Amino acid sequence: MIEKTKSSPFRWILKGELSFIHWKKSKRALYMTRIFLFLISYGLIVVTVSHMILYFNYLSLGYSWQRILLFIIQTPDFMLFVMAVILLIMTVAFRAPSQTPFF
């Protein structure tokens, strides 16, 4: 059993300094999660918009703009695009804890 003496190497745990280290790591995890969500949503937006642009090739086959846009709205790509845009806005717009560049 660890004694609570001044010479104990685990003195910093007993004082509660571990909570500061844990807080710092959780703050970093929050930033990494935000960066990850940003990159995922941005990648989904790029892929789905490129698919939507490819659907405009149906104009050369004689389809009307109305019919093509209706088709694009009904595809799963469009729903994925909407969800990715919402995720991107949430990732960028919601505030995160402040962090100085020196920590």
Buried (B, 14 or more C-beta within 10 A) or exposed (E): EEEEEEEEEEEEEEEEEEEEEEEEEEBEEEEEEBEEBBEBBBEBBEBBEEBBEEBEEBEEEEBEEEEBBEEBEEBEBBEBBEBBBEBBEEBEEEEEEEEEEEE
